[in-house]
């Protein structure tokens, strides 16, 4: 049976740590390739994994903070002017995302249709599932300051990956992630960080609490603030979750199965 696989391309928040990229996560299932977010450096990491833009089935953008979408610009040029002419790529964006990309295209190149040359842009609807290949995608609004949607990717065998995007503590997200096989959860700050630069994200302890309350089978932390050493994130999360956790890093691969 075809298995669901997660490949981490980037795991940094806002600005990439050395050797890392910002948020970008490739989900593979047979010949289907879904890219969840595409922050700074994602395209380079994708190519290092032996993948190419023309093999992608779809890109999903959780929200329009630059560390989650900025490589759409480089991907646009790669698709538009690559040696191998690729068909336009399905780009799934939040509600009102088409308008945002038109404004961005106008700012970048004085061309509101800048992204239309490379992408088939569709706004996903939180109340309606979207299918990409055999994968079923559903969405849940989080509590981040920029309108953000968590994404659930369900395979036919029942295994399910939930990616939180960016969020504060969120009761709706706990329900959405309930019994997920793997929760890929933002953990911008370690639980022992002290006074936080922002209250707009989760700490590692809050991520562990969310995973425990949602009864997810596995937890992977991501979206790390680069100034904190990575080894500070796991201990608080594991205590709160009650089980070992994984830390995302470029090149990390996980088969999503119970």
URWOFEN-V759949 format. One record per residue. N is the residue number from 0. PHI is phi in whole degrees, -180 to 180 (NA if undefined). OMEGA is omega in degrees with one decimal (* if undefined). Layout:
# URWOFEN-V759949
[[N/PHI/OMEGA] [N/PHI/OMEGA]]
This chain:
# URWOFEN-V759949
[[0/NA/178.2] [1/-64/-177.4] [2/-105/176.9] [3/-89/-178.0] [4/-130/174.8] [5/-107/174.7] [6/-122/179.3] [7/-80/175.7] [8/-101/179.8] [9/-151/-174.0] [10/-137/-177.8] [11/-95/175.2] [12/-96/170.6] [13/67/178.5] [14/-133/-173.3] [15/-69/170.3] [16/-71/177.8] [17/-54/179.7] [18/79/-177.5] [19/-114/170.5] [20/-128/172.7] [21/-77/-168.5] [22/-53/174.7] [23/-169/-173.2] [24/-140/-179.5] [25/-95/175.9] [26/-109/-179.3] [27/-115/176.8] [28/-151/-172.2] [29/61/178.3] [30/-89/-179.5] [31/-83/178.1] [32/-131/178.1] [33/-118/178.5] [34/-101/177.5] [35/-94/-177.6] [36/67/-176.3] [37/-151/178.9] [38/-74/-175.7] [39/-56/178.1] [40/91/-176.1] [41/-63/-176.6] [42/-62/178.6] [43/-59/179.4] [44/-66/177.0] [45/-59/-179.2] [46/-67/177.7] [47/-66/176.7] [48/-84/179.2] [49/81/178.0] [50/-96/177.0] [51/-133/-178.0] [52/-60/-176.2] [53/-72/176.6] [54/-91/-179.9] [55/-67/175.6] [56/-90/-178.3] [57/-167/169.5] [58/-116/176.4] [59/-116/176.7] [60/-105/-177.4] [61/-76/178.7] [62/-170/-171.8] [63/-103/159.5] [64/-95/-169.1] [65/-56/-178.7] [66/-72/177.0] [67/-119/-178.3] [68/-140/-164.9] [69/-63/178.8] [70/-74/168.8] [71/-58/-179.6] [72/-67/179.9] [73/-68/177.5] [74/-66/177.5] [75/-57/179.7] [76/-69/178.3] [77/-62/178.5] [78/-71/-173.6] [79/-75/-171.5] [80/-122/177.7] [81/-65/-179.8] [82/-61/176.7] [83/-90/-178.0] [84/-67/-178.0] [85/-104/172.9] [86/-67/177.9] [87/-60/-174.4] [88/-95/177.3] [89/-66/179.0] [90/-123/-178.6] [91/-100/-174.0] [92/-124/179.5] [93/-65/173.4] [94/-51/-176.4] [95/74/-179.1] [96/-68/178.5] [97/-63/178.3] [98/-64/178.7] [99/-59/-177.5] [100/-69/175.3] [101/-67/176.5] [102/-65/179.4] [103/-66/177.2] [104/-61/177.7] [105/-66/179.7] [106/-70/-177.0] [107/-76/-171.0] [108/-134/-175.7] [109/52/-176.6] [110/-141/-179.7] [111/-60/-179.3] [112/-97/-177.1] [113/-51/-176.5] [114/-79/-179.4] [115/-65/-179.2] [116/-68/-174.8] [117/-120/-173.3] [118/-128/165.3] [119/-95/-169.7] [120/-92/-179.8] [121/-131/174.9] [122/-87/177.4] [123/-76/-179.7] [124/-113/-176.5] [125/-57/-177.2] [126/-94/-175.5] [127/-127/176.2] [128/-70/175.9] [129/-124/179.6] [130/-105/172.9] [131/-127/-170.0] [132/60/177.6] [133/-93/-178.3] [134/-89/179.3] [135/-111/-178.0] [136/-105/173.3] [137/-130/-168.1] [138/-135/179.5] [139/-144/178.0] [140/-68/176.7] [141/-102/-175.7] [142/-111/176.4] [143/-67/-176.8] [144/-68/171.9] [145/-83/179.8] [146/-50/-171.4] [147/-133/179.5] [148/-124/167.8] [149/-71/-176.2] [150/-127/171.9] [151/-106/178.2] [152/-119/-175.7] [153/-109/177.2] [154/-94/-179.3] [155/-61/-178.8] [156/-81/176.9] [157/97/176.5] [158/-72/-171.4] [159/-145/173.5] [160/-104/173.4] [161/-119/176.6] [162/-108/-172.7] [163/-77/-164.3] [164/61/178.5] [165/-97/-175.5] [166/-165/161.2] [167/-92/171.3] [168/-52/-166.6] [169/-153/-179.3] [170/-64/-179.7] [171/-63/179.8] [172/-68/176.2] [173/-60/178.4] [174/-66/-178.5] [175/-62/-176.2] [176/-87/-173.2] [177/-49/174.7] [178/65/177.1] [179/-61/176.5] [180/-68/178.7] [181/-141/173.4] [182/-104/174.6] [183/-96/-164.4] [184/-118/175.4] [185/-62/-178.8] [186/-149/-169.1] [187/-64/-176.8] [188/-126/173.2] [189/-70/-176.8] [190/-64/-179.7] [191/-101/-173.7] [192/-71/-176.0] [193/80/179.7] [194/-67/-174.3] [195/-91/176.2] [196/-65/-175.7] [197/-153/173.4] [198/-104/-172.4] [199/-101/-175.1] [200/-141/176.1] [201/-93/164.0] [202/-88/178.6] [203/-63/178.2] [204/-67/178.0] [205/-64/176.5] [206/-63/177.7] [207/-64/177.3] [208/-63/178.8] [209/-60/-178.2] [210/-63/179.0] [211/-66/-178.6] [212/-67/179.0] [213/-84/178.4] [214/56/178.1] [215/-75/-174.5] [216/-82/178.7] [217/-142/179.8] [218/-128/171.6] [219/-122/177.7] [220/-90/178.6] [221/-155/178.1] [222/62/-175.2] [223/-88/172.6] [224/-71/-166.9] [225/-64/-175.9] [226/-76/179.8] [227/-99/175.8] [228/-59/-175.4] [229/-61/-177.2] [230/-67/178.9] [231/-82/-172.8] [232/-86/-171.2] [233/-69/-171.6] [234/-56/-179.2] [235/-65/179.2] [236/-66/-178.5] [237/-66/177.0] [238/-64/-178.7] [239/-71/-178.0] [240/-79/-178.6] [241/87/-178.6] [242/-162/177.4] [243/-61/175.9] [244/-123/173.9] [245/-101/172.6] [246/-110/177.1] [247/-68/174.6] [248/-162/-178.8] [249/-55/179.3] [250/91/177.8] [251/-67/179.7] [252/-125/180.0] [253/-137/170.1] [254/-80/-176.1] [255/-86/177.7] [256/-149/-178.3] [257/-72/*]]
